[in-house]
Amino acid sequence: LFFYSLLLGNEEISFIFSRANLDLKQIQRRLEEKTKILRKGKLKGFSKDFEETLIEASKISREKQHERIQIEEVIIALARKEKCFEKILIDFDLQVVDFENIIFWLESLERKIEEKKKFWSKENLARSGSLGREWAAGYTVTLDKFSIDLTKVLKGIIELIGHKEEIERLERVLARKEINNVLLVGEPGTGRKTILQVLAQKSLFGQCRPEINHKRVVFFDIASLISQTGQNFEPFLEKIFDEVLRTGNVILVIDEFQNYVGRLRKPGVIDISGILLKYLRHPEFRFIGITSPQGLHKHIEQNPGLETLFEKVEVTEISPREAILVLESLASYFEKRYKKFISYPALRDIVNFADRYLPSFSFPKKAIDLLDEAMVYLSASAKERILLPRHVRKVVSEKIKIPVGEMESEEREILLNLEYLIHKRIINQDEAVKEVATAMRRARAEISLREEPIGCFLFLGPTGVGKTETSKALAEVYFGSEEKMIRLDMSEFQAIEDIPRLIGSVKQEGLLTTPIRERPFSLILLDEIEKAH
């Protein structure tokens, strides 16, 4: 109990509990009640929970290579071992992993504060640059007009979350004597540019391999060059590549690389592969092209001579756990921008909802965009100062047109009386209506499998018994309107050649997939399915 009293008066604890949206006064009252109960007993010495907590805290401290047990490690140990504390977490819809994430947040902020204080450190001094190195390497006058030097625009210390294997492989390829050009392949939003920011930071601090230490990572804005020079861009392009080769301290980057190496000749499309090929074989010319898997297959792989001069580094999507840590690292920026406080449960729900309802987009960008949207929503309210899970649920529901989170009273009434409401339009068919209503309630309670539809039903019966009408009734009652029903006559898909019309292809939208993507909260009716291929 003395242990608890120390925790409640600590600054680190105040940060952890406020981010977790825990009421310290309420917890204080619970602890006082437990104190009274224990005083009535005849407990001698330390309790078993207390001893297990200390042992666990010591173990965590050793894993983190700390010289002594810190208060953050005690909190994690309490969450894992102490029954009273565990009950508090359950009551507030928190788990041990949530506290571990909040403590990572706290430790990350503490590291950044300490790093800023040490102005004399090698990393902070390196930010001011070195005239000697720049003079020794030479100038890139033309390139500088159409580029952004990441090494010069770095702000603060970028903490790498995930992508360690990609960074290590990127460094190995760039350090080669031959074929040291990289294709950074990944879906938009997976963190491809962040990887290059970390590379620029490590190179600036001299933390990369010797061959690429103190190099400039430069984003070449080729679209800007073309807009200013028009069709006469080739002499300028060769001059820029000559500058890169001559200086020897530039790692040149082109975003959306596939847009500039296509062999298709048409207005507005250019192909720089002919000029670029002359430089890619030089060991002092280091080049990174950013592309997507689709861009790689559709454009770059169609030019084998170009592809052989690159090594592919695939960028995979980070995990939801890592996405939470990314949001934590950006929280201070959003709080300063919108003048609002961000709770950890809100960040957790943002990641969970993004993972579940936005599968077409990638972490971490989809979570960052959702956080930004939630902050914009909250900023419209002058009274509310804290971003909470209910704000996130509201934003997500409006964004994807699907009710998420806790049910509103109106929706609850609809679900409870779903059979009655459907039977206003449908006579009999009790079994079918009951099965549909049960599936709807189960899905809305979020106890059904997340990767599957709310329910899949095969309505059997002769013409005129109410199969289609049951579907229409459900669409009107629960989904809000019969217009929310996506109806397809499957007799139109009797040949295998009709499949692209249904699911879409490169040349056309899918009659099934496009409406679902645009209106995911819908009812799909596949009429006369027995006639399909």
Buried (B, 14 or more C-beta within 10 A) or exposed (E): EEEBEEBBEBEBBEBBBBBBBBEBEEBEEBBEEBEEEEEEEEEEEEEEBBEBBBEBBBBBBEEEEEEEBBBBBBBBBBBBBBEBBBEBBEEBEBEBEBBBBBBBBBBBBEEBEEBEEEEEEEBBEBBEEEEEEBEEBEEBEBBEEBBBBBBEEBEEBBBBBBBEEBBEBBBBBBBEEEBBBBBBBBBEBBBBBBBBBBBBBBBBBEBBEEBBBBBBBBBBBBBEBBEEBEEEBEEBBBBBBBBBBBBBBBBBBBBBBBBBBBEEEEEEEBBBBEBBBEBBEBEEBBBBBBBBEEBBEBBBEBBEEBBEBBBBBBBBBBBBBBBBBBBBBBBBEBBEEBEBBBBBBBBBBBBBBBBBBBEEBBBBBBBBBBBBBBBEBBBEEEEBEEBBBBBBBBBBBEBBBBBBBEBEEEEEEBBEEBBEBBBEBBEEBEEBBEEBBEBBBEBBEEEBEEEEEBBEBEBEEEEEBBBBBBBBBBBBBBBEEBEBBBBBEBEBBEEEEBBBBBEBEEEEBBBBEBBEEEBBBBBBBBBEBEEBE
